[in-house]
Amino acid sequence: YQLQLTVSNQGSAASRAWTAGFAFADTAESVTSSWNAAVSQSGQQVSASSESYNGAIPVGGSTTWGMVATGGNPMLSRLTCSLS
């Protein structure tokens, strides 16, 4: 299955970079490819960080990133996102 996630800047200053993360529902889920982010996986936990071309998000702006994953339970938990 395919996931697309949006990182939005609702702050008062433009960002230079961003990080995001979540946990899959079980250990059978695996990231097979991604786009618009540097993605890593350790067990059920997935972490993503901006690429050089999409870290700067203006106030009120957003960017998207995504991935293809295998497994049968696409439920996500422990969603996190931060801008720097």
N, C-alpha and C positions, 0 to 999 in steps of 0.2 A: 504494500500500500504506500501511498504518497502523503506526506505531511507538508503543509506550508504554514509558516508562522510569521507574525508581524511584530516588529519592534517599533514602538512609537515613542516620540519624545514629547512628554507632557510637562516638562520642566520649564525653567526660565532662561536656559542657555543652551546653545548648540552643543552636541556631543562630539567627542573626538573618536570614541570607540564604544563598543557595547559587548556585553556577554549575556548569555541566556542558558538555561538548563531546565531539565525535567527528568522524571523517572518513568520508564516503561512499567506497565502493570506486572510483567513477569520476565523471567530470564530468557524466554524463548524469542524475544524481540531482538532484532539486530539491524543496525544501520548499514546499508550496503552502498549508498552514495549520497552526496549532498551538494548543494549549490548556495552561493552567496554567503557562506560562513565556513570557518574552520571547525569541523565537528569531530569530537572524540567520544568514545563510549567505554565505560568501565562497569561491567555487570549491567544492572538496569539503568544506571545513571548516564545521561547524555549531556554533554557540555558543548556550547557553541560560542564562537567569538567572531567579531566582525572581520571582514577582509579589508585590505588597504583602501579599497574603492568605496566601501559603504559604511564606514564607521562614523563619519560626520553626518549627523542627523540634525537639521534645523529644528527650532522650537515649533511644535505643531506638525512636524514631518514624521515620516516613517520609512522603513525599509522592510523587505521580506526576505526570508531564507527558507530553505526546505530540505527535505531528504526523502529517500526511498528506504523503507524498512521491510524486513521480512518477519513473519510470525503471525499469530492469529488473534492478538488482543491489543488493539490500537489505543487503549485507554492510557492517558497520561496523568501524572500527579507531580506534586512538588515543583510547580512551574516557578521559575525565577527569571528576572531580567534586571540588568543594571546598565546605566550609561556612565561614561567617564569623559 
